[in-house]
Amino acid sequence: MTTGLRAKKTGLGLQIEKKMEARYDEEDQAGTPANLVKWMNQALDAQDHCPSSKWEDMSAHFKNGVVLCKFGNKLKQSAGQKPIKFNPKAQMAFVAMENITQFIGGIKDYGVPEACLFQTADLYEGRKGPFLNVLNCLNQLGFTANEKGFTPKYEALRAPKFGWGDDED
């Protein structure tokens, strides 16, 4: 899934990425990706459903930002907010990244705390470690949607872990 254009991680960068991958695996075992996909699929039209809760499938499905923006618009519409503007034909990288950026801004306006947002590259580059940030952001989006009374209700097992400063070691 990696683009192959980046240099391989070494040293501290590699250690951090491995720790993030391990954290993702913990979230996966806890059922967080499956709960997110279930919730999002319940709210989205059938043609926009994510095929599975595997990180590779989720990353590929969300990569152009279109499905995320459609989902964000469902949330914003139910809250009486302005929709997220996006390009539904995001075939070029810069258009896809702009869609992702628009989604991030839209959910920030919706009420997701800035500290919980991910960066465009966390999704677009298609790497498991950074995808943890996307997962945690979507998890927080579920909590925010629940606070706003969005249905279907998001059923999370626990509060998100962000992979930094929240463990004992």
RASULBEL-V457631 format. One record per helix or strand of 3 or more residues. SS is the DSSP state (helix for helix, strand for strand). FROM is the first residue (numbers start at 1). TO is the last residue. If there is no record, write none. Layout:
SS&FROM&TO ; SS&FROM&TO
This chain:
helix&11&30 ; helix&32&43 ; helix&46&48 ; helix&55&62 ; helix&66&78 ; helix&93&110 ; helix&114&116 ; helix&120&124 ; helix&128&147
